[in-house]
Amino acid sequence: MCSTGLITSTHTTGEPAHPTPGIEPSAFRIIQGALSNAAWHAPGAEARVEVDHRPSAVTNTSPNRPDRLSARPPPEDTK
């Protein structure tokens, strides 16, 4: 991703386990896609990839960004 100009840092927590087959390439592709989206939609931004090997550490967050769903107005009643 460095060749795209996206500044990327990584942080790893926990001890790596032996994942079931397919987990590692799937994680790679998901992270690759997320970084590609960041480079495309937020040129000049910085990205941080956090890998947490603890079993309860599955998150997908966007820091410093309001929740877009809560910012939507309620749907109009069309009855």
mmJSON file of the N, C-alpha and C atoms, coordinates in Angstrom:
{"data_MODEL":{"atom_site":{
"group_PDB":["ATOM","ATOM","ATOM","ATOM","ATOM","ATOM","ATOM","ATOM","ATOM","ATOM","ATOM","ATOM","ATOM","ATOM","ATOM","ATOM","ATOM","ATOM","ATOM","ATOM","ATOM","ATOM","ATOM","ATOM","ATOM","ATOM","ATOM","ATOM","ATOM","ATOM","ATOM","ATOM","ATOM","ATOM","ATOM","ATOM","ATOM","ATOM","ATOM","ATOM","ATOM","ATOM","ATOM","ATOM","ATOM","ATOM","ATOM","ATOM","ATOM","ATOM","ATOM","ATOM","ATOM","ATOM","ATOM","ATOM","ATOM","ATOM","ATOM","ATOM","ATOM","ATOM","ATOM","ATOM","ATOM","ATOM","ATOM","ATOM","ATOM","ATOM","ATOM","ATOM","ATOM","ATOM","ATOM","ATOM","ATOM","ATOM","ATOM","ATOM","ATOM","ATOM","ATOM","ATOM","ATOM","ATOM","ATOM","ATOM","ATOM","ATOM","ATOM","ATOM","ATOM","ATOM","ATOM","ATOM","ATOM","ATOM","ATOM","ATOM","ATOM","ATOM","ATOM","ATOM","ATOM","ATOM","ATOM","ATOM","ATOM","ATOM","ATOM","ATOM","ATOM","ATOM","ATOM","ATOM","ATOM","ATOM","ATOM","ATOM","ATOM","ATOM","ATOM","ATOM","ATOM","ATOM","ATOM","ATOM","ATOM","ATOM","ATOM","ATOM","ATOM","ATOM","ATOM","ATOM","ATOM","ATOM","ATOM","ATOM","ATOM","ATOM","ATOM","ATOM","ATOM","ATOM","ATOM","ATOM","ATOM","ATOM","ATOM","ATOM","ATOM","ATOM","ATOM","ATOM","ATOM","ATOM","ATOM","ATOM","ATOM","ATOM","ATOM","ATOM","ATOM","ATOM","ATOM","ATOM","ATOM","ATOM","ATOM","ATOM","ATOM","ATOM","ATOM","ATOM","ATOM","ATOM","ATOM","ATOM","ATOM","ATOM","ATOM","ATOM","ATOM","ATOM","ATOM","ATOM","ATOM","ATOM","ATOM","ATOM","ATOM","ATOM","ATOM","ATOM","ATOM","ATOM","ATOM","ATOM","ATOM","ATOM","ATOM","ATOM","ATOM","ATOM","ATOM","ATOM","ATOM","ATOM","ATOM","ATOM","ATOM","ATOM","ATOM","ATOM","ATOM","ATOM","ATOM","ATOM","ATOM","ATOM","ATOM","ATOM","ATOM","ATOM","ATOM","ATOM","ATOM","ATOM","ATOM","ATOM","ATOM","ATOM","ATOM","ATOM","ATOM"],
"id":[1,2,3,4,5,6,7,8,9,10,11,12,13,14,15,16,17,18,19,20,21,22,23,24,25,26,27,28,29,30,31,32,33,34,35,36,37,38,39,40,41,42,43,44,45,46,47,48,49,50,51,52,53,54,55,56,57,58,59,60,61,62,63,64,65,66,67,68,69,70,71,72,73,74,75,76,77,78,79,80,81,82,83,84,85,86,87,88,89,90,91,92,93,94,95,96,97,98,99,100,101,102,103,104,105,106,107,108,109,110,111,112,113,114,115,116,117,118,119,120,121,122,123,124,125,126,127,128,129,130,131,132,133,134,135,136,137,138,139,140,141,142,143,144,145,146,147,148,149,150,151,152,153,154,155,156,157,158,159,160,161,162,163,164,165,166,167,168,169,170,171,172,173,174,175,176,177,178,179,180,181,182,183,184,185,186,187,188,189,190,191,192,193,194,195,196,197,198,199,200,201,202,203,204,205,206,207,208,209,210,211,212,213,214,215,216,217,218,219,220,221,222,223,224,225,226,227,228,229,230,231,232,233,234,235,236,237],
"type_symbol":["N","C","C","N","C","C","N","C","C","N","C","C","N","C","C","N","C","C","N","C","C","N","C","C","N","C","C","N","C","C","N","C","C","N","C","C","N","C","C","N","C","C","N","C","C","N","C","C","N","C","C","N","C","C","N","C","C","N","C","C","N","C","C","N","C","C","N","C","C","N","C","C","N","C","C","N","C","C","N","C","C","N","C","C","N","C","C","N","C","C","N","C","C","N","C","C","N","C","C","N","C","C","N","C","C","N","C","C","N","C","C","N","C","C","N","C","C","N","C","C","N","C","C","N","C","C","N","C","C","N","C","C","N","C","C","N","C","C","N","C","C","N","C","C","N","C","C","N","C","C","N","C","C","N","C","C","N","C","C","N","C","C","N","C","C","N","C","C","N","C","C","N","C","C","N","C","C","N","C","C","N","C","C","N","C","C","N","C","C","N","C","C","N","C","C","N","C","C","N","C","C","N","C","C","N","C","C","N","C","C","N","C","C","N","C","C","N","C","C","N","C","C","N","C","C","N","C","C","N","C","C","N","C","C","N","C","C"],
"label_atom_id":["N","CA","C","N","CA","C","N","CA","C","N","CA","C","N","CA","C","N","CA","C","N","CA","C","N","CA","C","N","CA","C","N","CA","C","N","CA","C","N","CA","C","N","CA","C","N","CA","C","N","CA","C","N","CA","C","N","CA","C","N","CA","C","N","CA","C","N","CA","C","N","CA","C","N","CA","C","N","CA","C","N","CA","C","N","CA","C","N","CA","C","N","CA","C","N","CA","C","N","CA","C","N","CA","C","N","CA","C","N","CA","C","N","CA","C","N","CA","C","N","CA","C","N","CA","C","N","CA","C","N","CA","C","N","CA","C","N","CA","C","N","CA","C","N","CA","C","N","CA","C","N","CA","C","N","CA","C","N","CA","C","N","CA","C","N","CA","C","N","CA","C","N","CA","C","N","CA","C","N","CA","C","N","CA","C","N","CA","C","N","CA","C","N","CA","C","N","CA","C","N","CA","C","N","CA","C","N","CA","C","N","CA","C","N","CA","C","N","CA","C","N","CA","C","N","CA","C","N","CA","C","N","CA","C","N","CA","C","N","CA","C","N","CA","C","N","CA","C","N","CA","C","N","CA","C","N","CA","C","N","CA","C","N","CA","C","N","CA","C","N","CA","C","N","CA","C"],
"label_alt_id":[null,null,null,null,null,null,null,null,null,null,null,null,null,null,null,null,null,null,null,null,null,null,null,null,null,null,null,null,null,null,null,null,null,null,null,null,null,null,null,null,null,null,null,null,null,null,null,null,null,null,null,null,null,null,null,null,null,null,null,null,null,null,null,null,null,null,null,null,null,null,null,null,null,null,null,null,null,null,null,null,null,null,null,null,null,null,null,null,null,null,null,null,null,null,null,null,null,null,null,null,null,null,null,null,null,null,null,null,null,null,null,null,null,null,null,null,null,null,null,null,null,null,null,null,null,null,null,null,null,null,null,null,null,null,null,null,null,null,null,null,null,null,null,null,null,null,null,null,null,null,null,null,null,null,null,null,null,null,null,null,null,null,null,null,null,null,null,null,null,null,null,null,null,null,null,null,null,null,null,null,null,null,null,null,null,null,null,null,null,null,null,null,null,null,null,null,null,null,null,null,null,null,null,null,null,null,null,null,null,null,null,null,null,null,null,null,null,null,null,null,null,null,null,null,null,null,null,null,null,null,null,null,null,null,null,null,null],
"label_comp_id":["MET","MET","MET","CYS","CYS","CYS","SER","SER","SER","THR","THR","THR","GLY","GLY","GLY","LEU","LEU","LEU","ILE","ILE","ILE","THR","THR","THR","SER","SER","SER","THR","THR","THR","HIS","HIS","HIS","THR","THR","THR","THR","THR","THR","GLY","GLY","GLY","GLU","GLU","GLU","PRO","PRO","PRO","ALA","ALA","ALA","HIS","HIS","HIS","PRO","PRO","PRO","THR","THR","THR","PRO","PRO","PRO","GLY","GLY","GLY","ILE","ILE","ILE","GLU","GLU","GLU","PRO","PRO","PRO","SER","SER","SER","ALA","ALA","ALA","PHE","PHE","PHE","ARG","ARG","ARG","ILE","ILE","ILE","ILE","ILE","ILE","GLN","GLN","GLN","GLY","GLY","GLY","ALA","ALA","ALA","LEU","LEU","LEU","SER","SER","SER","ASN","ASN","ASN","ALA","ALA","ALA","ALA","ALA","ALA","TRP","TRP","TRP","HIS","HIS","HIS","ALA","ALA","ALA","PRO","PRO","PRO","GLY","GLY","GLY","ALA","ALA","ALA","GLU","GLU","GLU","ALA","ALA","ALA","ARG","ARG","ARG","VAL","VAL","VAL","GLU","GLU","GLU","VAL","VAL","VAL","ASP","ASP","ASP","HIS","HIS","HIS","ARG","ARG","ARG","PRO","PRO","PRO","SER","SER","SER","ALA","ALA","ALA","VAL","VAL","VAL","THR","THR","THR","ASN","ASN","ASN","THR","THR","THR","SER","SER","SER","PRO","PRO","PRO","ASN","ASN","ASN","ARG","ARG","ARG","PRO","PRO","PRO","ASP","ASP","ASP","ARG","ARG","ARG","LEU","LEU","LEU","SER","SER","SER","ALA","ALA","ALA","ARG","ARG","ARG","PRO","PRO","PRO","PRO","PRO","PRO","PRO","PRO","PRO","GLU","GLU","GLU","ASP","ASP","ASP","THR","THR","THR","LYS","LYS","LYS"],
"label_asym_id":["A","A","A","A","A","A","A","A","A","A","A","A","A","A","A","A","A","A","A","A","A","A","A","A","A","A","A","A","A","A","A","A","A","A","A","A","A","A","A","A","A","A","A","A","A","A","A","A","A","A","A","A","A","A","A","A","A","A","A","A","A","A","A","A","A","A","A","A","A","A","A","A","A","A","A","A","A","A","A","A","A","A","A","A","A","A","A","A","A","A","A","A","A","A","A","A","A","A","A","A","A","A","A","A","A","A","A","A","A","A","A","A","A","A","A","A","A","A","A","A","A","A","A","A","A","A","A","A","A","A","A","A","A","A","A","A","A","A","A","A","A","A","A","A","A","A","A","A","A","A","A","A","A","A","A","A","A","A","A","A","A","A","A","A","A","A","A","A","A","A","A","A","A","A","A","A","A","A","A","A","A","A","A","A","A","A","A","A","A","A","A","A","A","A","A","A","A","A","A","A","A","A","A","A","A","A","A","A","A","A","A","A","A","A","A","A","A","A","A","A","A","A","A","A","A","A","A","A","A","A","A","A","A","A","A","A","A"],
"label_entity_id":["1","1","1","1","1","1","1","1","1","1","1","1","1","1","1","1","1","1","1","1","1","1","1","1","1","1","1","1","1","1","1","1","1","1","1","1","1","1","1","1","1","1","1","1","1","1","1","1","1","1","1","1","1","1","1","1","1","1","1","1","1","1","1","1","1","1","1","1","1","1","1","1","1","1","1","1","1","1","1","1","1","1","1","1","1","1","1","1","1","1","1","1","1","1","1","1","1","1","1","1","1","1","1","1","1","1","1","1","1","1","1","1","1","1","1","1","1","1","1","1","1","1","1","1","1","1","1","1","1","1","1","1","1","1","1","1","1","1","1","1","1","1","1","1","1","1","1","1","1","1","1","1","1","1","1","1","1","1","1","1","1","1","1","1","1","1","1","1","1","1","1","1","1","1","1","1","1","1","1","1","1","1","1","1","1","1","1","1","1","1","1","1","1","1","1","1","1","1","1","1","1","1","1","1","1","1","1","1","1","1","1","1","1","1","1","1","1","1","1","1","1","1","1","1","1","1","1","1","1","1","1","1","1","1","1","1","1"],
"label_seq_id":[1,1,1,2,2,2,3,3,3,4,4,4,5,5,5,6,6,6,7,7,7,8,8,8,9,9,9,10,10,10,11,11,11,12,12,12,13,13,13,14,14,14,15,15,15,16,16,16,17,17,17,18,18,18,19,19,19,20,20,20,21,21,21,22,22,22,23,23,23,24,24,24,25,25,25,26,26,26,27,27,27,28,28,28,29,29,29,30,30,30,31,31,31,32,32,32,33,33,33,34,34,34,35,35,35,36,36,36,37,37,37,38,38,38,39,39,39,40,40,40,41,41,41,42,42,42,43,43,43,44,44,44,45,45,45,46,46,46,47,47,47,48,48,48,49,49,49,50,50,50,51,51,51,52,52,52,53,53,53,54,54,54,55,55,55,56,56,56,57,57,57,58,58,58,59,59,59,60,60,60,61,61,61,62,62,62,63,63,63,64,64,64,65,65,65,66,66,66,67,67,67,68,68,68,69,69,69,70,70,70,71,71,71,72,72,72,73,73,73,74,74,74,75,75,75,76,76,76,77,77,77,78,78,78,79,79,79],
"pdbx_PDB_ins_code":[null,null,null,null,null,null,null,null,null,null,null,null,null,null,null,null,null,null,null,null,null,null,null,null,null,null,null,null,null,null,null,null,null,null,null,null,null,null,null,null,null,null,null,null,null,null,null,null,null,null,null,null,null,null,null,null,null,null,null,null,null,null,null,null,null,null,null,null,null,null,null,null,null,null,null,null,null,null,null,null,null,null,null,null,null,null,null,null,null,null,null,null,null,null,null,null,null,null,null,null,null,null,null,null,null,null,null,null,null,null,null,null,null,null,null,null,null,null,null,null,null,null,null,null,null,null,null,null,null,null,null,null,null,null,null,null,null,null,null,null,null,null,null,null,null,null,null,null,null,null,null,null,null,null,null,null,null,null,null,null,null,null,null,null,null,null,null,null,null,null,null,null,null,null,null,null,null,null,null,null,null,null,null,null,null,null,null,null,null,null,null,null,null,null,null,null,null,null,null,null,null,null,null,null,null,null,null,null,null,null,null,null,null,null,null,null,null,null,null,null,null,null,null,null,null,null,null,null,null,null,null,null,null,null,null,null,null],
"Cartn_x":[0.82,0.0,0.86,2.119,2.984,3.084,3.029,3.141,1.937,0.813,-0.367,-0.318,0.627,0.711,-0.06,-0.743,-1.49,-0.511,-0.473,0.391,-0.3,0.348,-0.264,0.622,0.018,0.75,0.017,0.739,0.135,0.436,-0.468,-0.305,-0.88,-0.088,-0.531,-0.591,-1.683,-1.887,-2.164,-1.694,-1.986,-1.037,-1.147,-0.325,-1.048,-0.382,-1.026,-1.374,-2.555,-2.996,-2.799,-3.09,-3.042,-4.454,-4.735,-6.101,-6.464,-7.743,-8.212,-7.845,-7.729,-7.372,-8.345,-7.808,-8.64,-8.731,-8.472,-8.598,-7.537,-6.296,-5.216,-5.374,-5.618,-5.813,-7.07,-8.099,-9.315,-9.025,-8.322,-7.97,-7.109,-6.158,-5.304,-6.14,-7.071,-7.903,-8.822,-9.351,-10.219,-9.427,-8.241,-7.398,-6.951,-6.586,-6.177,-7.309,-8.524,-9.667,-9.948,-9.848,-10.085,-9.049,-7.794,-6.755,-6.911,-7.328,-7.591,-8.714,-9.774,-10.883,-10.423,-9.6,-9.092,-8.258,-7.4,-6.564,-7.411,-8.462,-9.323,-10.221,-10.856,-11.873,-11.342,-10.134,-9.577,-8.105,-7.828,-6.426,-5.759,-4.554,-3.809,-4.083,-5.049,-5.368,-4.353,-4.396,-3.575,-4.478,-3.959,-4.711,-3.919,-4.628,-3.998,-4.664,-3.866,-4.361,-4.015,-5.043,-4.844,-5.222,-4.281,-4.52,-4.508,-5.647,-5.788,-6.122,-5.247,-5.408,-6.264,-6.782,-7.654,-9.001,-9.611,-10.847,-12.016,-12.049,-13.198,-12.926,-11.954,-11.528,-11.889,-13.112,-13.528,-14.265,-13.673,-14.297,-14.014,-14.791,-14.577,-15.0,-14.04,-14.369,-13.74,-14.31,-13.77,-13.614,-12.397,-12.212,-12.564,-13.007,-13.305,-14.332,-15.279,-16.323,-17.663,-18.655,-19.957,-20.627,-21.47,-22.233,-23.201,-23.009,-23.838,-25.283,-25.519,-26.904,-27.702,-27.064,-27.798,-28.013,-27.269,-27.407,-28.517,-29.057,-30.123,-31.442,-32.223,-33.537,-34.443,-35.467,-36.367,-37.122,-37.456,-38.19,-39.568,-40.029,-41.355,-42.419,-43.544,-44.667,-45.372,-45.404,-45.993,-47.404,-48.044,-49.41,-50.44],
"Cartn_y":[-1.2,0.0,1.259,1.12,2.3,2.947,2.146,2.709,3.576,3.421,4.24,5.567,5.715,6.924,6.84,5.719,5.538,5.209,6.033,5.783,4.744,3.607,2.485,2.026,1.819,1.254,0.007,-0.861,-2.089,-2.224,-2.896,-3.175,-4.569,-5.419,-6.788,-7.016,-7.652,-7.972,-9.463,-10.058,-11.462,-12.402,-13.65,-14.691,-15.31,-15.38,-15.997,-17.463,-17.833,-19.222,-19.893,-21.151,-21.856,-21.843,-20.887,-20.776,-21.954,-22.154,-23.194,-22.782,-23.752,-23.414,-22.39,-21.433,-20.417,-19.123,-19.16,-17.938,-16.915,-17.352,-16.413,-15.759,-16.527,-15.85,-14.979,-15.38,-14.556,-13.234,-13.293,-12.068,-11.165,-11.751,-10.974,-10.232,-10.923,-10.306,-9.229,-9.453,-8.455,-7.197,-7.357,-6.201,-5.509,-6.291,-5.725,-4.884,-5.401,-4.664,-3.393,-3.488,-2.309,-1.221,-1.614,-0.622,-0.037,-0.863,-0.349,0.675,0.387,1.339,2.63,2.519,3.714,4.558,3.913,4.65,5.318,4.651,5.181,6.301,6.095,7.03,8.108,7.925,8.91,9.159,9.682,9.917,10.836,10.486,11.288,10.929,10.054,9.653,8.632,8.385,7.348,6.193,4.976,3.781,3.012,2.394,1.569,0.202,-0.832,-2.204,-2.786,-3.186,-3.797,-5.268,-6.135,-7.572,-8.021,-8.497,-8.933,-10.415,-11.21,-12.665,-13.201,-12.323,-12.795,-13.214,-14.283,-14.803,-13.823,-12.89,-11.988,-10.626,-10.519,-9.204,-8.955,-9.184,-8.932,-7.601,-6.626,-5.309,-4.777,-3.813,-3.11,-1.675,-0.815,0.554,1.555,2.719,3.84,4.991,5.272,6.304,7.69,8.527,9.938,10.123,9.214,9.331,9.014,9.884,9.598,8.384,7.772,6.63,7.14,6.72,7.229,6.788,5.616,5.149,5.997,6.399,7.195,8.626,9.068,10.426,10.535,9.417,9.455,9.875,10.664,11.009,9.793,9.764,8.613,8.548,7.33,7.222,7.844,8.405,9.019,7.93,8.192,7.263,7.476,6.434,6.552,6.006,5.761,5.213,6.268],
"Cartn_z":[0.0,0.0,0.0,0.356,0.378,-0.994,-2.06,-3.4,-3.771,-3.067,-3.346,-2.603,-1.666,-0.864,0.436,0.663,1.911,3.029,4.043,5.192,6.058,6.252,6.952,8.092,9.255,10.391,10.859,11.534,12.05,13.537,14.225,15.642,15.896,16.537,16.814,18.309,18.759,20.171,20.298,21.368,21.633,20.924,21.264,20.677,19.484,18.339,17.171,17.439,17.049,17.175,15.82,15.752,14.478,13.909,13.0,12.473,11.58,11.446,10.525,9.102,8.185,6.802,6.219,5.54,4.907,5.688,6.991,7.795,7.408,7.316,7.015,5.639,4.565,3.27,3.241,3.978,4.037,4.738,5.857,6.582,5.715,4.999,4.106,3.071,2.437,1.397,1.973,3.159,3.792,4.102,4.676,4.996,3.718,2.709,1.429,0.828,0.874,0.353,1.142,2.457,3.301,3.023,2.869,2.582,1.18,0.227,-1.121,-1.093,-0.329,-0.198,0.454,1.487,2.166,1.202,0.429,-0.519,-1.599,-2.03,-3.093,-2.592,-1.436,-0.951,-0.009,0.506,1.43,1.108,-0.081,-0.437,0.572,0.953,1.917,3.359,3.594,4.97,5.467,6.764,7.363,7.76,7.644,8.02,9.068,9.969,10.995,10.966,10.835,10.847,12.212,12.94,14.247,14.162,14.492,14.495,15.946,16.408,17.792,17.79,18.333,18.31,19.451,20.292,21.371,20.786,21.302,20.711,20.728,21.66,21.773,21.144,20.261,19.774,18.324,17.922,16.546,16.5,15.807,15.655,14.259,13.86,12.606,12.868,13.092,13.476,12.524,12.509,11.767,12.763,13.2,14.227,13.716,14.631,14.349,13.239,13.186,12.158,12.802,12.649,13.263,12.637,13.389,12.883,11.829,10.586,9.487,9.609,10.168,10.276,11.257,12.353,13.333,12.851,11.851,11.34,10.29,9.858,8.849,9.482,8.74,9.262,9.245,10.105,10.097,8.772,8.32,7.05,7.164,6.035,6.02,5.933,6.562,6.503,5.16,4.349,3.003,2.924,4.052,4.046,3.74],
"occupancy":[1.0,1.0,1.0,1.0,1.0,1.0,1.0,1.0,1.0,1.0,1.0,1.0,1.0,1.0,1.0,1.0,1.0,1.0,1.0,1.0,1.0,1.0,1.0,1.0,1.0,1.0,1.0,1.0,1.0,1.0,1.0,1.0,1.0,1.0,1.0,1.0,1.0,1.0,1.0,1.0,1.0,1.0,1.0,1.0,1.0,1.0,1.0,1.0,1.0,1.0,1.0,1.0,1.0,1.0,1.0,1.0,1.0,1.0,1.0,1.0,1.0,1.0,1.0,1.0,1.0,1.0,1.0,1.0,1.0,1.0,1.0,1.0,1.0,1.0,1.0,1.0,1.0,1.0,1.0,1.0,1.0,1.0,1.0,1.0,1.0,1.0,1.0,1.0,1.0,1.0,1.0,1.0,1.0,1.0,1.0,1.0,1.0,1.0,1.0,1.0,1.0,1.0,1.0,1.0,1.0,1.0,1.0,1.0,1.0,1.0,1.0,1.0,1.0,1.0,1.0,1.0,1.0,1.0,1.0,1.0,1.0,1.0,1.0,1.0,1.0,1.0,1.0,1.0,1.0,1.0,1.0,1.0,1.0,1.0,1.0,1.0,1.0,1.0,1.0,1.0,1.0,1.0,1.0,1.0,1.0,1.0,1.0,1.0,1.0,1.0,1.0,1.0,1.0,1.0,1.0,1.0,1.0,1.0,1.0,1.0,1.0,1.0,1.0,1.0,1.0,1.0,1.0,1.0,1.0,1.0,1.0,1.0,1.0,1.0,1.0,1.0,1.0,1.0,1.0,1.0,1.0,1.0,1.0,1.0,1.0,1.0,1.0,1.0,1.0,1.0,1.0,1.0,1.0,1.0,1.0,1.0,1.0,1.0,1.0,1.0,1.0,1.0,1.0,1.0,1.0,1.0,1.0,1.0,1.0,1.0,1.0,1.0,1.0,1.0,1.0,1.0,1.0,1.0,1.0,1.0,1.0,1.0,1.0,1.0,1.0,1.0,1.0,1.0,1.0,1.0,1.0,1.0,1.0,1.0,1.0,1.0,1.0],
"B_iso_or_equiv":[0.0,0.0,0.0,0.0,0.0,0.0,0.0,0.0,0.0,0.0,0.0,0.0,0.0,0.0,0.0,0.0,0.0,0.0,0.0,0.0,0.0,0.0,0.0,0.0,0.0,0.0,0.0,0.0,0.0,0.0,0.0,0.0,0.0,0.0,0.0,0.0,0.0,0.0,0.0,0.0,0.0,0.0,0.0,0.0,0.0,0.0,0.0,0.0,0.0,0.0,0.0,0.0,0.0,0.0,0.0,0.0,0.0,0.0,0.0,0.0,0.0,0.0,0.0,0.0,0.0,0.0,0.0,0.0,0.0,0.0,0.0,0.0,0.0,0.0,0.0,0.0,0.0,0.0,0.0,0.0,0.0,0.0,0.0,0.0,0.0,0.0,0.0,0.0,0.0,0.0,0.0,0.0,0.0,0.0,0.0,0.0,0.0,0.0,0.0,0.0,0.0,0.0,0.0,0.0,0.0,0.0,0.0,0.0,0.0,0.0,0.0,0.0,0.0,0.0,0.0,0.0,0.0,0.0,0.0,0.0,0.0,0.0,0.0,0.0,0.0,0.0,0.0,0.0,0.0,0.0,0.0,0.0,0.0,0.0,0.0,0.0,0.0,0.0,0.0,0.0,0.0,0.0,0.0,0.0,0.0,0.0,0.0,0.0,0.0,0.0,0.0,0.0,0.0,0.0,0.0,0.0,0.0,0.0,0.0,0.0,0.0,0.0,0.0,0.0,0.0,0.0,0.0,0.0,0.0,0.0,0.0,0.0,0.0,0.0,0.0,0.0,0.0,0.0,0.0,0.0,0.0,0.0,0.0,0.0,0.0,0.0,0.0,0.0,0.0,0.0,0.0,0.0,0.0,0.0,0.0,0.0,0.0,0.0,0.0,0.0,0.0,0.0,0.0,0.0,0.0,0.0,0.0,0.0,0.0,0.0,0.0,0.0,0.0,0.0,0.0,0.0,0.0,0.0,0.0,0.0,0.0,0.0,0.0,0.0,0.0,0.0,0.0,0.0,0.0,0.0,0.0,0.0,0.0,0.0,0.0,0.0,0.0],
"pdbx_formal_charge":[null,null,null,null,null,null,null,null,null,null,null,null,null,null,null,null,null,null,null,null,null,null,null,null,null,null,null,null,null,null,null,null,null,null,null,null,null,null,null,null,null,null,null,null,null,null,null,null,null,null,null,null,null,null,null,null,null,null,null,null,null,null,null,null,null,null,null,null,null,null,null,null,null,null,null,null,null,null,null,null,null,null,null,null,null,null,null,null,null,null,null,null,null,null,null,null,null,null,null,null,null,null,null,null,null,null,null,null,null,null,null,null,null,null,null,null,null,null,null,null,null,null,null,null,null,null,null,null,null,null,null,null,null,null,null,null,null,null,null,null,null,null,null,null,null,null,null,null,null,null,null,null,null,null,null,null,null,null,null,null,null,null,null,null,null,null,null,null,null,null,null,null,null,null,null,null,null,null,null,null,null,null,null,null,null,null,null,null,null,null,null,null,null,null,null,null,null,null,null,null,null,null,null,null,null,null,null,null,null,null,null,null,null,null,null,null,null,null,null,null,null,null,null,null,null,null,null,null,null,null,null,null,null,null,null,null,null],
"auth_seq_id":[1,1,1,2,2,2,3,3,3,4,4,4,5,5,5,6,6,6,7,7,7,8,8,8,9,9,9,10,10,10,11,11,11,12,12,12,13,13,13,14,14,14,15,15,15,16,16,16,17,17,17,18,18,18,19,19,19,20,20,20,21,21,21,22,22,22,23,23,23,24,24,24,25,25,25,26,26,26,27,27,27,28,28,28,29,29,29,30,30,30,31,31,31,32,32,32,33,33,33,34,34,34,35,35,35,36,36,36,37,37,37,38,38,38,39,39,39,40,40,40,41,41,41,42,42,42,43,43,43,44,44,44,45,45,45,46,46,46,47,47,47,48,48,48,49,49,49,50,50,50,51,51,51,52,52,52,53,53,53,54,54,54,55,55,55,56,56,56,57,57,57,58,58,58,59,59,59,60,60,60,61,61,61,62,62,62,63,63,63,64,64,64,65,65,65,66,66,66,67,67,67,68,68,68,69,69,69,70,70,70,71,71,71,72,72,72,73,73,73,74,74,74,75,75,75,76,76,76,77,77,77,78,78,78,79,79,79],
"auth_comp_id":["MET","MET","MET","CYS","CYS","CYS","SER","SER","SER","THR","THR","THR","GLY","GLY","GLY","LEU","LEU","LEU","ILE","ILE","ILE","THR","THR","THR","SER","SER","SER","THR","THR","THR","HIS","HIS","HIS","THR","THR","THR","THR","THR","THR","GLY","GLY","GLY","GLU","GLU","GLU","PRO","PRO","PRO","ALA","ALA","ALA","HIS","HIS","HIS","PRO","PRO","PRO","THR","THR","THR","PRO","PRO","PRO","GLY","GLY","GLY","ILE","ILE","ILE","GLU","GLU","GLU","PRO","PRO","PRO","SER","SER","SER","ALA","ALA","ALA","PHE","PHE","PHE","ARG","ARG","ARG","ILE","ILE","ILE","ILE","ILE","ILE","GLN","GLN","GLN","GLY","GLY","GLY","ALA","ALA","ALA","LEU","LEU","LEU","SER","SER","SER","ASN","ASN","ASN","ALA","ALA","ALA","ALA","ALA","ALA","TRP","TRP","TRP","HIS","HIS","HIS","ALA","ALA","ALA","PRO","PRO","PRO","GLY","GLY","GLY","ALA","ALA","ALA","GLU","GLU","GLU","ALA","ALA","ALA","ARG","ARG","ARG","VAL","VAL","VAL","GLU","GLU","GLU","VAL","VAL","VAL","ASP","ASP","ASP","HIS","HIS","HIS","ARG","ARG","ARG","PRO","PRO","PRO","SER","SER","SER","ALA","ALA","ALA","VAL","VAL","VAL","THR","THR","THR","ASN","ASN","ASN","THR","THR","THR","SER","SER","SER","PRO","PRO","PRO","ASN","ASN","ASN","ARG","ARG","ARG","PRO","PRO","PRO","ASP","ASP","ASP","ARG","ARG","ARG","LEU","LEU","LEU","SER","SER","SER","ALA","ALA","ALA","ARG","ARG","ARG","PRO","PRO","PRO","PRO","PRO","PRO","PRO","PRO","PRO","GLU","GLU","GLU","ASP","ASP","ASP","THR","THR","THR","LYS","LYS","LYS"],
"auth_asym_id":["A","A","A","A","A","A","A","A","A","A","A","A","A","A","A","A","A","A","A","A","A","A","A","A","A","A","A","A","A","A","A","A","A","A","A","A","A","A","A","A","A","A","A","A","A","A","A","A","A","A","A","A","A","A","A","A","A","A","A","A","A","A","A","A","A","A","A","A","A","A","A","A","A","A","A","A","A","A","A","A","A","A","A","A","A","A","A","A","A","A","A","A","A","A","A","A","A","A","A","A","A","A","A","A","A","A","A","A","A","A","A","A","A","A","A","A","A","A","A","A","A","A","A","A","A","A","A","A","A","A","A","A","A","A","A","A","A","A","A","A","A","A","A","A","A","A","A","A","A","A","A","A","A","A","A","A","A","A","A","A","A","A","A","A","A","A","A","A","A","A","A","A","A","A","A","A","A","A","A","A","A","A","A","A","A","A","A","A","A","A","A","A","A","A","A","A","A","A","A","A","A","A","A","A","A","A","A","A","A","A","A","A","A","A","A","A","A","A","A","A","A","A","A","A","A","A","A","A","A","A","A","A","A","A","A","A","A"],
"auth_atom_id":["N","CA","C","N","CA","C","N","CA","C","N","CA","C","N","CA","C","N","CA","C","N","CA","C","N","CA","C","N","CA","C","N","CA","C","N","CA","C","N","CA","C","N","CA","C","N","CA","C","N","CA","C","N","CA","C","N","CA","C","N","CA","C","N","CA","C","N","CA","C","N","CA","C","N","CA","C","N","CA","C","N","CA","C","N","CA","C","N","CA","C","N","CA","C","N","CA","C","N","CA","C","N","CA","C","N","CA","C","N","CA","C","N","CA","C","N","CA","C","N","CA","C","N","CA","C","N","CA","C","N","CA","C","N","CA","C","N","CA","C","N","CA","C","N","CA","C","N","CA","C","N","CA","C","N","CA","C","N","CA","C","N","CA","C","N","CA","C","N","CA","C","N","CA","C","N","CA","C","N","CA","C","N","CA","C","N","CA","C","N","CA","C","N","CA","C","N","CA","C","N","CA","C","N","CA","C","N","CA","C","N","CA","C","N","CA","C","N","CA","C","N","CA","C","N","CA","C","N","CA","C","N","CA","C","N","CA","C","N","CA","C","N","CA","C","N","CA","C","N","CA","C","N","CA","C","N","CA","C","N","CA","C","N","CA","C","N","CA","C","N","CA","C","N","CA","C"],
"pdbx_PDB_model_num":[1,1,1,1,1,1,1,1,1,1,1,1,1,1,1,1,1,1,1,1,1,1,1,1,1,1,1,1,1,1,1,1,1,1,1,1,1,1,1,1,1,1,1,1,1,1,1,1,1,1,1,1,1,1,1,1,1,1,1,1,1,1,1,1,1,1,1,1,1,1,1,1,1,1,1,1,1,1,1,1,1,1,1,1,1,1,1,1,1,1,1,1,1,1,1,1,1,1,1,1,1,1,1,1,1,1,1,1,1,1,1,1,1,1,1,1,1,1,1,1,1,1,1,1,1,1,1,1,1,1,1,1,1,1,1,1,1,1,1,1,1,1,1,1,1,1,1,1,1,1,1,1,1,1,1,1,1,1,1,1,1,1,1,1,1,1,1,1,1,1,1,1,1,1,1,1,1,1,1,1,1,1,1,1,1,1,1,1,1,1,1,1,1,1,1,1,1,1,1,1,1,1,1,1,1,1,1,1,1,1,1,1,1,1,1,1,1,1,1,1,1,1,1,1,1,1,1,1,1,1,1,1,1,1,1,1,1]
}}}
